[in-house]
Amino acid sequence: MLPPEVVARRAAANGVDLWALTDHDDLGGLGIARATAEEAGMDFVNGVEISIEWKGVPIHIVGLGFDAADPALTGGLDELRSGRLERAKRMGEALAAIGIPGVYEGALCFVTNPSLISRAHFARYLVSIGIARDLPGVFQHYLTPGKPGYVDHRWATLAEAIGWITGAGGVAVIAHPGRYKMSGGDQRKFLDDFKDLGGQGIEVTCGSHSPDHILHFARLARTYGFHASRGSDFHGPDESYVDLGKLPQLPEDLKPVWRLIR
């Protein structure tokens, strides 16, 4: 919701000393984010959050510390963004078919970069016109699989995302693993695949994780030998679980992911 320079200054004001901007499937904000972070006295790490699908489950893989000019990474992200725009148009058509016209055009009013349009922008618009009271309500009734505004999309594979990140010299991290709906067996299989493909990190402390989540994913980090990440998943002041710099610390015995990138 905020431009990168505003997010950078907010992070610095909150006491952050090492910060990564991790926009979804896009690297366009990294230059101004780095410049503003350095002006504010923060260390900065290139970041991105890549949308993938694994066995039908949408998952996000964060990349940290990569070369932002790497052609395979930038080309892969270009393809994902072009798919987002086509998907959004189809979502607008699907909602118009049930009597809610103009949602695609309305969602664009909430987007600074149309190629990054997502379900969250649709949700913000639908709340603004009174279709639902809040964002969770929109997702529950309109924008999740099986609901009238949901449109499937071909996201990157786990192998593609990790390959792009590591090929660009970066570190691949599983974002907010507590949010994915999978059985314990599937979770272990996913973690096996992630590690086998070169993934090195897992978010243990993040905005959407409960204390039980933190304990659970700390155990898995130890079991798999993953480095632990700490990320706010901050999208904006009115719709994020936690503000920048306000998360609990990582458990002391874990290996912080920033040791790999600093």
Buried (B, 14 or more C-beta within 10 A) or exposed (E): BBEBBEBBBBBBEBEBEBBBBBBBBBBBBBEBBBBBBEEBEBBBBBBBBBBBBBEEEBBBBBBBBBEBEBEEBBEBBBEBBEBBEEBBEBBBBBBBEEEBEEBBEBBBEBBEEEBBBBBBBBBBBBBEEEBBEEBEBBBEBBBEEEBBBBBEBEBBEBBBBBBBBBBBBBBBBBBBBBBBEBEEEBBBBBBEBBBEBBBBBBBBBBBBBEEEBBEBBBEBBBEBEBBBBBBBBBBEEEBBBBBBBEBEEBBEEBBBBBEBBE
